[in-house]
Amino acid sequence: MKVKNNLKILMAKHDINNVAKLARLTGLNYQTLRSFYHQRYEVFNGPLIATLCEFFECQIGDLLQLEKVS
């Protein structure tokens, strides 16, 4: 199993079309968000996840999901 995020989907639902805009709106670091957006992470940043869930008014399960690896 691999953890994937739904950041692209959440951004689209909120009419946020790029990571730079999300960084400005949330105050999160652009490079950190960019890596998260492109699924490039090995450890999870709790404050990042908490801020995104608060911003999108969602639960962790709406942001992250487990995906089977074939």
mmCIF file as gemmi writes it, N, C-alpha and C atoms, coordinates in Angstrom:
data_model
loop_
_atom_site.group_PDB
_atom_site.id
_atom_site.type_symbol
_atom_site.label_atom_id
_atom_site.label_alt_id
_atom_site.label_comp_id
_atom_site.label_asym_id
_atom_site.label_entity_id
_atom_site.label_seq_id
_atom_site.pdbx_PDB_ins_code
_atom_site.Cartn_x
_atom_site.Cartn_y
_atom_site.Cartn_z
_atom_site.occupancy
_atom_site.B_iso_or_equiv
_atom_site.pdbx_formal_charge
_atom_site.auth_seq_id
_atom_site.auth_asym_id
_atom_site.pdbx_PDB_model_num
ATOM 1 N N . MET Axp A 1 ? 0.846 -1.184 0 1 0 ? 1 A 1
ATOM 2 C CA . MET Axp A 1 ? 0 0 0 1 0 ? 1 A 1
ATOM 3 C C . MET Axp A 1 ? 0.888 1.243 0 1 0 ? 1 A 1
ATOM 4 N N . LYS Axp A 2 ? 0.389 2.264 -0.662 1 0 ? 2 A 1
ATOM 5 C CA . LYS Axp A 2 ? 1.097 3.528 -0.73 1 0 ? 2 A 1
ATOM 6 C C . LYS Axp A 2 ? 0.106 4.644 -0.401 1 0 ? 2 A 1
ATOM 7 N N . VAL Axp A 3 ? 0.577 5.646 0.325 1 0 ? 3 A 1
ATOM 8 C CA . VAL Axp A 3 ? -0.276 6.788 0.658 1 0 ? 3 A 1
ATOM 9 C C . VAL Axp A 3 ? -0.196 7.806 -0.474 1 0 ? 3 A 1
ATOM 10 N N . LYS Axp A 4 ? -1.353 8.195 -0.969 1 0 ? 4 A 1
ATOM 11 C CA . LYS Axp A 4 ? -1.47 9.218 -2.013 1 0 ? 4 A 1
ATOM 12 C C . LYS Axp A 4 ? -2.29 10.368 -1.448 1 0 ? 4 A 1
ATOM 13 N N . ASN Axp A 5 ? -2.119 11.542 -2.035 1 0 ? 5 A 1
ATOM 14 C CA . ASN Axp A 5 ? -2.945 12.66 -1.573 1 0 ? 5 A 1
ATOM 15 C C . ASN Axp A 5 ? -3.891 13.121 -2.68 1 0 ? 5 A 1
ATOM 16 N N . ASN Axp A 6 ? -4.936 13.769 -2.254 1 0 ? 6 A 1
ATOM 17 C CA . ASN Axp A 6 ? -5.966 14.283 -3.158 1 0 ? 6 A 1
ATOM 18 C C . ASN Axp A 6 ? -5.896 15.806 -3.283 1 0 ? 6 A 1
ATOM 19 N N . LEU Axp A 7 ? -4.705 16.357 -3.144 1 0 ? 7 A 1
ATOM 20 C CA . LEU Axp A 7 ? -4.561 17.808 -3.153 1 0 ? 7 A 1
ATOM 21 C C . LEU Axp A 7 ? -5.047 18.417 -4.471 1 0 ? 7 A 1
ATOM 22 N N . LYS Axp A 8 ? -4.721 17.799 -5.587 1 0 ? 8 A 1
ATOM 23 C CA . LYS Axp A 8 ? -5.161 18.338 -6.889 1 0 ? 8 A 1
ATOM 24 C C . LYS Axp A 8 ? -6.688 18.431 -6.952 1 0 ? 8 A 1
ATOM 25 N N . ILE Axp A 9 ? -7.356 17.406 -6.444 1 0 ? 9 A 1
ATOM 26 C CA . ILE Axp A 9 ? -8.823 17.375 -6.454 1 0 ? 9 A 1
ATOM 27 C C . ILE Axp A 9 ? -9.396 18.473 -5.562 1 0 ? 9 A 1
ATOM 28 N N . LEU Axp A 10 ? -8.851 18.596 -4.354 1 0 ? 10 A 1
ATOM 29 C CA . LEU Axp A 10 ? -9.335 19.621 -3.433 1 0 ? 10 A 1
ATOM 30 C C . LEU Axp A 10 ? -9.093 21.023 -3.988 1 0 ? 10 A 1
ATOM 31 N N . MET Axp A 11 ? -7.936 21.223 -4.596 1 0 ? 11 A 1
ATOM 32 C CA . MET Axp A 11 ? -7.646 22.533 -5.195 1 0 ? 11 A 1
ATOM 33 C C . MET Axp A 11 ? -8.642 22.844 -6.308 1 0 ? 11 A 1
ATOM 34 N N . ALA Axp A 12 ? -8.926 21.865 -7.151 1 0 ? 12 A 1
ATOM 35 C CA . ALA Axp A 12 ? -9.87 22.075 -8.257 1 0 ? 12 A 1
ATOM 36 C C . ALA Axp A 12 ? -11.266 22.425 -7.728 1 0 ? 12 A 1
ATOM 37 N N . LYS Axp A 13 ? -11.693 21.739 -6.668 1 0 ? 13 A 1
ATOM 38 C CA . LYS Axp A 13 ? -13.01 22.003 -6.092 1 0 ? 13 A 1
ATOM 39 C C . LYS Axp A 13 ? -13.117 23.418 -5.538 1 0 ? 13 A 1
ATOM 40 N N . HIS Axp A 14 ? -11.968 23.998 -5.158 1 0 ? 14 A 1
ATOM 41 C CA . HIS Axp A 14 ? -11.959 25.344 -4.581 1 0 ? 14 A 1
ATOM 42 C C . HIS Axp A 14 ? -11.434 26.396 -5.568 1 0 ? 14 A 1
ATOM 43 N N . ASP Axp A 15 ? -11.386 26.017 -6.842 1 0 ? 15 A 1
ATOM 44 C CA . ASP Axp A 15 ? -10.939 26.936 -7.905 1 0 ? 15 A 1
ATOM 45 C C . ASP Axp A 15 ? -9.554 27.52 -7.64 1 0 ? 15 A 1
ATOM 46 N N . ILE Axp A 16 ? -8.669 26.694 -7.129 1 0 ? 16 A 1
ATOM 47 C CA . ILE Axp A 16 ? -7.275 27.095 -6.934 1 0 ? 16 A 1
ATOM 48 C C . ILE Axp A 16 ? -6.481 26.378 -8.011 1 0 ? 16 A 1
ATOM 49 N N . ASN Axp A 17 ? -5.958 27.143 -8.966 1 0 ? 17 A 1
ATOM 50 C CA . ASN Axp A 17 ? -5.364 26.515 -10.143 1 0 ? 17 A 1
ATOM 51 C C . ASN Axp A 17 ? -3.862 26.353 -10.111 1 0 ? 17 A 1
ATOM 52 N N . ASN Axp A 18 ? -3.207 26.78 -9.023 1 0 ? 18 A 1
ATOM 53 C CA . ASN Axp A 18 ? -1.764 26.53 -8.937 1 0 ? 18 A 1
ATOM 54 C C . ASN Axp A 18 ? -1.282 26.529 -7.495 1 0 ? 18 A 1
ATOM 55 N N . VAL Axp A 19 ? -0.137 25.914 -7.306 1 0 ? 19 A 1
ATOM 56 C CA . VAL Axp A 19 ? 0.432 25.744 -5.966 1 0 ? 19 A 1
ATOM 57 C C . VAL Axp A 19 ? 0.841 27.094 -5.369 1 0 ? 19 A 1
ATOM 58 N N . ALA Axp A 20 ? 1.316 28.007 -6.204 1 0 ? 20 A 1
ATOM 59 C CA . ALA Axp A 20 ? 1.726 29.321 -5.697 1 0 ? 20 A 1
ATOM 60 C C . ALA Axp A 20 ? 0.545 30.035 -5.04 1 0 ? 20 A 1
ATOM 61 N N . LYS Axp A 21 ? -0.622 29.946 -5.653 1 0 ? 21 A 1
ATOM 62 C CA . LYS Axp A 21 ? -1.819 30.579 -5.083 1 0 ? 21 A 1
ATOM 63 C C . LYS Axp A 21 ? -2.176 29.925 -3.757 1 0 ? 21 A 1
ATOM 64 N N . LEU Axp A 22 ? -2.108 28.59 -3.698 1 0 ? 22 A 1
ATOM 65 C CA . LEU Axp A 22 ? -2.4 27.88 -2.45 1 0 ? 22 A 1
ATOM 66 C C . LEU Axp A 22 ? -1.407 28.286 -1.364 1 0 ? 22 A 1
ATOM 67 N N . ALA Axp A 23 ? -0.142 28.424 -1.726 1 0 ? 23 A 1
ATOM 68 C CA . ALA Axp A 23 ? 0.87 28.851 -0.757 1 0 ? 23 A 1
ATOM 69 C C . ALA Axp A 23 ? 0.533 30.236 -0.202 1 0 ? 23 A 1
ATOM 70 N N . ARG Axp A 24 ? 0.132 31.152 -1.073 1 0 ? 24 A 1
ATOM 71 C CA . ARG Axp A 24 ? -0.246 32.5 -0.626 1 0 ? 24 A 1
ATOM 72 C C . ARG Axp A 24 ? -1.462 32.46 0.299 1 0 ? 24 A 1
ATOM 73 N N . LEU Axp A 25 ? -2.453 31.649 -0.055 1 0 ? 25 A 1
ATOM 74 C CA . LEU Axp A 25 ? -3.688 31.592 0.73 1 0 ? 25 A 1
ATOM 75 C C . LEU Axp A 25 ? -3.51 30.925 2.09 1 0 ? 25 A 1
ATOM 76 N N . THR Axp A 26 ? -2.611 29.951 2.166 1 0 ? 26 A 1
ATOM 77 C CA . THR Axp A 26 ? -2.44 29.196 3.412 1 0 ? 26 A 1
ATOM 78 C C . THR Axp A 26 ? -1.262 29.659 4.253 1 0 ? 26 A 1
ATOM 79 N N . GLY Axp A 27 ? -0.308 30.361 3.629 1 0 ? 27 A 1
ATOM 80 C CA . GLY Axp A 27 ? 0.91 30.74 4.341 1 0 ? 27 A 1
ATOM 81 C C . GLY Axp A 27 ? 1.929 29.613 4.414 1 0 ? 27 A 1
ATOM 82 N N . LEU Axp A 28 ? 1.642 28.501 3.719 1 0 ? 28 A 1
ATOM 83 C CA . LEU Axp A 28 ? 2.569 27.367 3.71 1 0 ? 28 A 1
ATOM 84 C C . LEU Axp A 28 ? 3.691 27.613 2.702 1 0 ? 28 A 1
ATOM 85 N N . ASN Axp A 29 ? 4.825 26.969 2.953 1 0 ? 29 A 1
ATOM 86 C CA . ASN Axp A 29 ? 5.984 27.099 2.078 1 0 ? 29 A 1
ATOM 87 C C . ASN Axp A 29 ? 5.682 26.535 0.695 1 0 ? 29 A 1
ATOM 88 N N . TYR Axp A 30 ? 6.004 27.321 -0.337 1 0 ? 30 A 1
ATOM 89 C CA . TYR Axp A 30 ? 5.729 26.919 -1.718 1 0 ? 30 A 1
ATOM 90 C C . TYR Axp A 30 ? 6.405 25.599 -2.08 1 0 ? 30 A 1
ATOM 91 N N . GLN Axp A 31 ? 7.687 25.445 -1.761 1 0 ? 31 A 1
ATOM 92 C CA . GLN Axp A 31 ? 8.417 24.227 -2.134 1 0 ? 31 A 1
ATOM 93 C C . GLN Axp A 31 ? 7.844 23 -1.429 1 0 ? 31 A 1
ATOM 94 N N . THR Axp A 32 ? 7.46 23.153 -0.181 1 0 ? 32 A 1
ATOM 95 C CA . THR Axp A 32 ? 6.854 22.044 0.563 1 0 ? 32 A 1
ATOM 96 C C . THR Axp A 32 ? 5.54 21.643 -0.093 1 0 ? 32 A 1
ATOM 97 N N . LEU Axp A 33 ? 4.713 22.626 -0.413 1 0 ? 33 A 1
ATOM 98 C CA . LEU Axp A 33 ? 3.434 22.345 -1.075 1 0 ? 33 A 1
ATOM 99 C C . LEU Axp A 33 ? 3.645 21.725 -2.455 1 0 ? 33 A 1
ATOM 100 N N . ARG Axp A 34 ? 4.624 22.229 -3.183 1 0 ? 34 A 1
ATOM 101 C CA . ARG Axp A 34 ? 4.904 21.713 -4.525 1 0 ? 34 A 1
ATOM 102 C C . ARG Axp A 34 ? 5.289 20.234 -4.459 1 0 ? 34 A 1
ATOM 103 N N . SER Axp A 35 ? 6.144 19.878 -3.517 1 0 ? 35 A 1
ATOM 104 C CA . SER Axp A 35 ? 6.525 18.472 -3.348 1 0 ? 35 A 1
ATOM 105 C C . SER Axp A 35 ? 5.316 17.624 -2.982 1 0 ? 35 A 1
ATOM 106 N N . PHE Axp A 36 ? 4.48 18.128 -2.081 1 0 ? 36 A 1
ATOM 107 C CA . PHE Axp A 36 ? 3.282 17.406 -1.671 1 0 ? 36 A 1
ATOM 108 C C . PHE Axp A 36 ? 2.339 17.243 -2.86 1 0 ? 36 A 1
ATOM 109 N N . TYR Axp A 37 ? 2.136 18.289 -3.621 1 0 ? 37 A 1
ATOM 110 C CA . TYR Axp A 37 ? 1.264 18.283 -4.794 1 0 ? 37 A 1
ATOM 111 C C . TYR Axp A 37 ? 1.695 17.212 -5.802 1 0 ? 37 A 1
ATOM 112 N N . HIS Axp A 38 ? 3.001 17.078 -5.986 1 0 ? 38 A 1
ATOM 113 C CA . HIS Axp A 38 ? 3.548 16.119 -6.953 1 0 ? 38 A 1
ATOM 114 C C . HIS Axp A 38 ? 3.817 14.734 -6.345 1 0 ? 38 A 1
ATOM 115 N N . GLN Axp A 39 ? 3.248 14.491 -5.158 1 0 ? 39 A 1
ATOM 116 C CA . GLN Axp A 39 ? 3.339 13.174 -4.497 1 0 ? 39 A 1
ATOM 117 C C . GLN Axp A 39 ? 4.786 12.786 -4.163 1 0 ? 39 A 1
ATOM 118 N N . ARG Axp A 40 ? 5.639 13.764 -3.886 1 0 ? 40 A 1
ATOM 119 C CA . ARG Axp A 40 ? 7.031 13.487 -3.56 1 0 ? 40 A 1
ATOM 120 C C . ARG Axp A 40 ? 7.267 13.726 -2.069 1 0 ? 40 A 1
ATOM 121 N N . TYR Axp A 41 ? 7.033 12.687 -1.296 1 0 ? 41 A 1
ATOM 122 C CA . TYR Axp A 41 ? 7.265 12.759 0.14 1 0 ? 41 A 1
ATOM 123 C C . TYR Axp A 41 ? 7.459 11.35 0.666 1 0 ? 41 A 1
ATOM 124 N N . GLU Axp A 42 ? 8.241 11.24 1.709 1 0 ? 42 A 1
ATOM 125 C CA . GLU Axp A 42 ? 8.452 9.943 2.356 1 0 ? 42 A 1
ATOM 126 C C . GLU Axp A 42 ? 7.991 9.971 3.803 1 0 ? 42 A 1
ATOM 127 N N . VAL Axp A 43 ? 7.966 11.146 4.387 1 0 ? 43 A 1
ATOM 128 C CA . VAL Axp A 43 ? 7.443 11.328 5.736 1 0 ? 43 A 1
ATOM 129 C C . VAL Axp A 43 ? 6.338 12.379 5.657 1 0 ? 43 A 1
ATOM 130 N N . PHE Axp A 44 ? 5.465 12.368 6.614 1 0 ? 44 A 1
ATOM 131 C CA . PHE Axp A 44 ? 4.349 13.294 6.588 1 0 ? 44 A 1
ATOM 132 C C . PHE Axp A 44 ? 4.554 14.416 7.586 1 0 ? 44 A 1
ATOM 133 N N . ASN Axp A 45 ? 4.28 15.602 7.129 1 0 ? 45 A 1
ATOM 134 C CA . ASN Axp A 45 ? 4.432 16.817 7.892 1 0 ? 45 A 1
ATOM 135 C C . ASN Axp A 45 ? 3.082 17.122 8.544 1 0 ? 45 A 1
ATOM 136 N N . GLY Axp A 46 ? 2.986 16.873 9.836 1 0 ? 46 A 1
ATOM 137 C CA . GLY Axp A 46 ? 1.726 17.068 10.552 1 0 ? 46 A 1
ATOM 138 C C . GLY Axp A 46 ? 1.147 18.464 10.422 1 0 ? 46 A 1
ATOM 139 N N . PRO Axp A 47 ? 1.951 19.523 10.637 1 0 ? 47 A 1
ATOM 140 C CA . PRO Axp A 47 ? 1.41 20.873 10.489 1 0 ? 47 A 1
ATOM 141 C C . PRO Axp A 47 ? 0.916 21.168 9.066 1 0 ? 47 A 1
ATOM 142 N N . LEU Axp A 48 ? 1.59 20.641 8.055 1 0 ? 48 A 1
ATOM 143 C CA . LEU Axp A 48 ? 1.157 20.819 6.664 1 0 ? 48 A 1
ATOM 144 C C . LEU Axp A 48 ? -0.218 20.194 6.465 1 0 ? 48 A 1
ATOM 145 N N . ILE Axp A 49 ? -0.367 18.951 6.9 1 0 ? 49 A 1
ATOM 146 C CA . ILE Axp A 49 ? -1.629 18.233 6.739 1 0 ? 49 A 1
ATOM 147 C C . ILE Axp A 49 ? -2.748 18.927 7.523 1 0 ? 49 A 1
ATOM 148 N N . ALA Axp A 50 ? -2.453 19.341 8.746 1 0 ? 50 A 1
ATOM 149 C CA . ALA Axp A 50 ? -3.454 20.023 9.57 1 0 ? 50 A 1
ATOM 150 C C . ALA Axp A 50 ? -3.886 21.338 8.928 1 0 ? 50 A 1
ATOM 151 N N . THR Axp A 51 ? -2.943 22.103 8.408 1 0 ? 51 A 1
ATOM 152 C CA . THR Axp A 51 ? -3.269 23.384 7.77 1 0 ? 51 A 1
ATOM 153 C C . THR Axp A 51 ? -4.117 23.174 6.524 1 0 ? 51 A 1
ATOM 154 N N . LEU Axp A 52 ? -3.753 22.175 5.714 1 0 ? 52 A 1
ATOM 155 C CA . LEU Axp A 52 ? -4.538 21.901 4.504 1 0 ? 52 A 1
ATOM 156 C C . LEU Axp A 52 ? -5.943 21.436 4.847 1 0 ? 52 A 1
ATOM 157 N N . CYS Axp A 53 ? -6.08 20.569 5.841 1 0 ? 53 A 1
ATOM 158 C CA . CYS Axp A 53 ? -7.415 20.111 6.246 1 0 ? 53 A 1
ATOM 159 C C . CYS Axp A 53 ? -8.255 21.268 6.779 1 0 ? 53 A 1
ATOM 160 N N . GLU Axp A 54 ? -7.634 22.149 7.543 1 0 ? 54 A 1
ATOM 161 C CA . GLU Axp A 54 ? -8.36 23.307 8.054 1 0 ? 54 A 1
ATOM 162 C C . GLU Axp A 54 ? -8.755 24.237 6.905 1 0 ? 54 A 1
ATOM 163 N N . PHE Axp A 55 ? -7.839 24.5 5.997 1 0 ? 55 A 1
ATOM 164 C CA . PHE Axp A 55 ? -8.117 25.391 4.874 1 0 ? 55 A 1
ATOM 165 C C . PHE Axp A 55 ? -9.249 24.855 4.002 1 0 ? 55 A 1
ATOM 166 N N . PHE Axp A 56 ? -9.187 23.562 3.661 1 0 ? 56 A 1
ATOM 167 C CA . PHE Axp A 56 ? -10.199 22.96 2.79 1 0 ? 56 A 1
ATOM 168 C C . PHE Axp A 56 ? -11.428 22.489 3.559 1 0 ? 56 A 1
ATOM 169 N N . GLU Axp A 57 ? -11.41 22.651 4.891 1 0 ? 57 A 1
ATOM 170 C CA . GLU Axp A 57 ? -12.505 22.214 5.758 1 0 ? 57 A 1
ATOM 171 C C . GLU Axp A 57 ? -12.843 20.754 5.485 1 0 ? 57 A 1
ATOM 172 N N . CYS Axp A 58 ? -11.802 19.915 5.577 1 0 ? 58 A 1
ATOM 173 C CA . CYS Axp A 58 ? -11.975 18.489 5.301 1 0 ? 58 A 1
ATOM 174 C C . CYS Axp A 58 ? -11.305 17.657 6.387 1 0 ? 58 A 1
ATOM 175 N N . GLN Axp A 59 ? -11.558 16.371 6.347 1 0 ? 59 A 1
ATOM 176 C CA . GLN Axp A 59 ? -10.932 15.424 7.248 1 0 ? 59 A 1
ATOM 177 C C . GLN Axp A 59 ? -9.659 14.878 6.591 1 0 ? 59 A 1
ATOM 178 N N . ILE Axp A 60 ? -8.795 14.286 7.382 1 0 ? 60 A 1
ATOM 179 C CA . ILE Axp A 60 ? -7.55 13.729 6.854 1 0 ? 60 A 1
ATOM 180 C C . ILE Axp A 60 ? -7.844 12.706 5.753 1 0 ? 60 A 1
ATOM 181 N N . GLY Axp A 61 ? -8.903 11.924 5.916 1 0 ? 61 A 1
ATOM 182 C CA . GLY Axp A 61 ? -9.271 10.927 4.911 1 0 ? 61 A 1
ATOM 183 C C . GLY Axp A 61 ? -9.706 11.529 3.583 1 0 ? 61 A 1
ATOM 184 N N . ASP Axp A 62 ? -10.084 12.801 3.593 1 0 ? 62 A 1
ATOM 185 C CA . ASP Axp A 62 ? -10.419 13.488 2.342 1 0 ? 62 A 1
ATOM 186 C C . ASP Axp A 62 ? -9.15 13.926 1.608 1 0 ? 62 A 1
ATOM 187 N N . LEU Axp A 63 ? -8.088 14.143 2.37 1 0 ? 63 A 1
ATOM 188 C CA . LEU Axp A 63 ? -6.82 14.602 1.804 1 0 ? 63 A 1
ATOM 189 C C . LEU Axp A 63 ? -5.901 13.436 1.446 1 0 ? 63 A 1
ATOM 190 N N . LEU Axp A 64 ? -5.865 12.427 2.293 1 0 ? 64 A 1
ATOM 191 C CA . LEU Axp A 64 ? -4.956 11.289 2.096 1 0 ? 64 A 1
ATOM 192 C C . LEU Axp A 64 ? -5.743 10.006 1.899 1 0 ? 64 A 1
ATOM 193 N N . GLN Axp A 65 ? -5.189 9.101 1.089 1 0 ? 65 A 1
ATOM 194 C CA . GLN Axp A 65 ? -5.811 7.807 0.88 1 0 ? 65 A 1
ATOM 195 C C . GLN Axp A 65 ? -4.748 6.75 0.652 1 0 ? 65 A 1
ATOM 196 N N . LEU Axp A 66 ? -5.095 5.516 0.955 1 0 ? 66 A 1
ATOM 197 C CA . LEU Axp A 66 ? -4.206 4.381 0.697 1 0 ? 66 A 1
ATOM 198 C C . LEU Axp A 66 ? -4.514 3.81 -0.678 1 0 ? 66 A 1
ATOM 199 N N . GLU Axp A 67 ? -3.475 3.526 -1.428 1 0 ? 67 A 1
ATOM 200 C CA . GLU Axp A 67 ? -3.633 2.984 -2.759 1 0 ? 67 A 1
ATOM 201 C C . GLU Axp A 67 ? -2.815 1.69 -2.856 1 0 ? 67 A 1
ATOM 202 N N . LYS Axp A 68 ? -3.424 0.676 -3.415 1 0 ? 68 A 1
ATOM 203 C CA . LYS Axp A 68 ? -2.711 -0.595 -3.584 1 0 ? 68 A 1
ATOM 204 C C . LYS Axp A 68 ? -1.63 -0.445 -4.642 1 0 ? 68 A 1
ATOM 205 N N . VAL Axp A 69 ? -0.467 -1.024 -4.344 1 0 ? 69 A 1
ATOM 206 C CA . VAL Axp A 69 ? 0.644 -1.009 -5.288 1 0 ? 69 A 1
ATOM 207 C C . VAL Axp A 69 ? 0.689 -2.374 -5.958 1 0 ? 69 A 1
ATOM 208 N N . SER Axp A 70 ? 0.668 -2.394 -7.28 1 0 ? 70 A 1
ATOM 209 C CA . SER Axp A 70 ? 0.656 -3.678 -7.993 1 0 ? 70 A 1
ATOM 210 C C . SER Axp A 70 ? 2.046 -4.21 -8.197 1 0 ? 70 A 1
